[in-house]
C-alpha cells in the first residue's frame, strides 16, 4: 500500500531548464561563446552544472577551468532561480489529490540546498512538501540509498510504502535500492542517448496525472 509519493525536482516536479539554461547562456556570452538553444539544453538539465558545462564548453571536472566556471554558473543561476521555471502540467492537481487521499509527499533531489530551499519556496505548490532532501542533506546524493532512507524516516513511513518518481537513471536506481516503487517520468529530461528501458522502473508515465491510477 502506497502511503507517500516522493518526487525528483528538476525534470520531474518542475521544469527548471529555462532558468538553468539562461544561466549557462549568460556564462557562455561572458566567455565569448555563442549561446545554446533550449532544445539543446533541456535533455542535459538533470545532470546539473557538470552536464551543462560539458554541453556549453566541452569540458569535464578534470579541466583546469572547470571549478571556476562551475562557481560562476552557480552564482548566475542563484541570481535568477525562478523566473522561467514552472511546475509541470498536472503537478499541482496531482499533489492536491495525493493530500486528499491522506497520503504524504516530498522531494528528493540532487540539487544542493542552496538552490532547492529557495526554489521550493517560490514554486506555486498547493501544499508544502513534508520532507525535502537535497543533494547535500545527508552528505551523499542519489543514487546512494541514504537520501531515500532519510526522506522515508522523516515521513515516518517504511520505504516499501513509498513511491518515487524521477526522470533519470540514478532516480530509479536509488528508489530500487531501498525497495520503493519506482516511476519513470517520460516527460522529463531524457536524452536521445539515454536507455530508460534498461533502468528497471516499475512504471512509466507520460503525464503526471497518469500517476493517479497507480496510488492504491
ABEGO torsion letter per residue (X at the ends): XBABBBBBABGAABBAAAAAAAAAAAAAAAAGBBBBBAAAAAAAAAAEAAAAAAAAAGBBAABAAAAAAAAAAAAAAAABABAABBBBBGAAAAAAAAAAAGBBBBBBBABBAAAAAAAAAABBBABBBABBBBAAAAGBBOABAAAAAAAAAAAGBBAAABBBBBABAAAAAAAAAAGBBBBBBAABBBBAABBAAAAGBABBBABAAAAAAAAX
